[in-house]
Amino acid sequence: MRRLVEREAENSAISKEGGSKRLTGLYPKPLEGERIPISFLGAEKRRIGWSPEEGKSVSIDEETDVSSLKRVREINEVQIFNWLTGREGLIELR
């Protein structure tokens, strides 16, 4: 029980002191219970697959050779506005 209380105290100290700096990085990961204020801008259902040649996920359209792709899947891509950073971003949901 004591360890849990100590961890909560450490987490709250991080949130108060360096939280805004930590949450404005390229890939912010909030602590448990911590929130990042965002606004929903739009959503789109897309098909993507992993391209070993390019080393990244690529969108699939009618011209894409699906046989060369791995892990072909359909995703929901949500476009958001992050109020802490002042930038738009994408969240990929399955």
Long-range contacts (C-beta under 8 A, 24 or more apart in sequence): 20-84, 23-84, 24-84, 24-85, 28-82, 28-84, 28-85, 36-82, 36-83, 36-84, 37-82, 37-83, 37-84, 38-80, 38-81, 38-82, 38-83, 38-89, 39-80, 39-81, 39-83, 40-78, 40-79, 40-80, 41-79, 41-80, 41-81, 41-88, 42-78, 42-79, 43-76, 43-77, 43-78, 43-79, 44-76, 44-77, 44-79, 45-74, 45-75, 45-76, 45-77, 46-74, 46-75, 46-77, 47-72, 47-73, 47-74, 47-75, 48-72, 48-73, 48-75, 49-73
